[in-house]
Amino acid sequence: MNLLVTTLATFVQIYSALLIIRVLLTWFPNISWYNQPFSALSQITDPYLNLFRSIIPPLGGMDFSPMLAIILLQVVGGGLVSLASSLQFASF
């Protein structure tokens, strides 16, 4: 069980990093999202971001949905890390 929780926590951390990279790359308008590796990054991150884009529409040309998406991932990741540490102490 501890291995599963630790793996999920690691996945959440990696996915959070991919989201941050995706958001930072949107600051460069000359990037073509149809070319690799940007296309792969877009395919990985856009389904999750689209969930939040349907909740929070862009306001004044600014898309605030990635902030909510990253915050939620950080909360889930923190919960998984605390669960993993509590499972580790419970196994002793």
N, C-alpha and C positions, 0 to 999 in steps of 0.2 A: 504494500500500500504506500509506503514511504517513497519507493522508487517512482511510482506513478505520480504522486503529488510533486515530487522534485522535478520530474520530466515536464509536467504541465507548467510549473513555475518557470522553468528554463524556456519553454516555448513562448510563454507570455512575455518574457523579457526580450527574446529575439524578435517577436512580432512587434513589440513596442518600438524597438530600434528601427525596424523596417518602416513603421508608420512615421517616425520622426524623419527618417531619410526621405520618405515620400513627400512629406510636408515641406521640408527644406528645398527639395528639388523644384517644387512649384514656384519658387521665387525666381527661377530662371526661365523666362518665357521662350527662349530659343530651343529648349529641349523638346525633341519629338518623342511623344509617348508611344509612337508606333514602332520604334526601333528598339532592339535589345540593348541593354538589359532593362531599359525603362518600361518596356511593354510587360515584361515578367513581373516587375515590381508593382505596376499598376494592376495587373490581374490578381496579384496576391492580396493587395491592400484595399482595393476599391469595393469589394463586396461588404467588408466590415464598415468602411467609411460611409457607404451608401445608406446603411441602417441609420446612422446619425444625421446624414444629410436630409433624410425624409422627416426627421424630427425638428431640426434647426435649419431653416433655409438660409442661404447667404444674405447677409445684411450689408447693404452699401458696397457690394463687391467683395466683401470679406467673408470667408467661409470659416465659421467658428466650430463646426462640427468635429474636426480633427482634435480639437482641444478636449472636448467631452469624451471622444473615443479613447484618447490616450490616458486621460484621468481614470476612466473606468477600467482600462487594462491595468493601470498601476495599482488600483484598489484590489482588483482580483488577484494580481500577482503578489501583492503584500499579504493578502489572506492565505494564498497558497503557501507562501514561505512560512507564515506563522503556523499553519496547519502542519507543514512538514516538520517544523521544529518541535511542535507539541507531540507529534507521532514519534519522533525520535526519543524524546524524554519518556514517553509512555512505554516504549519497548524495553527500557532498562529495568 
